[in-house]
Amino acid sequence: MARDPQKPVDEEIERAQRDVEPQPVEAPVEGTIEEFAEEIENDLDTAEGEANPEAEVLAAKVEELEQALTDAKDQSMRAAAEAQNARRRAEQDADKAKKFALEKFVKELLPVVDSLEKGLESMQDVEETHREGVAMTLKMQLDVLGKFGVEPIDPQGEPFDPQFHEAMTMVPNPELEPNTVMDVMQKGYTLNGRLVRPAMVVVSKAAG
């Protein structure tokens, strides 16, 4: 029997086709993927767990610094407020000292003014020239006192005010309302609104 020369060729072709045919691939096991994902998640949790202590320390330090900053701001505000109050008190004290530094001097000077007023009242029968001289001296004296904030209290006919008046006596007077100043025995004076000497007065009261 004669050998078929085409057969070796066919065998080679079949062998080549077998070599190029895709080989079956085994499907991945689903459990392996889940285990891998779980392992990654565990690794992440472990990393976070290892980082937490350091993060907590940093957070505590930040909170401590913020509290210190808040305390420093509060102390600074309190110090500024105290400094402002101290400055305001110092200004008020200086202002009071400036306004009322002359109080003692004014008290010593008022009897001189009283003497000039009484002298002028008693000079009814004296020559006009002498009276004008005394009146001018008295006016100059009052003008000087007025420049320094000294004002007289002459409450004739006004309601009695115990803050600025001192009642020497009370006299029944049906022509006046009770507690009305009938007569001023001695003028009072204030220095920049503050009482230096009360006015000595006679006060009316109801008749009977």
Summary of the structure (lengths in Angstrom):
residues: 208
radius of gyration: 55.9
end to end distance: 180.3
largest distance: 192.0
contacts: 455
relative contact order: 0.08
helix: 60%
strand: 17%
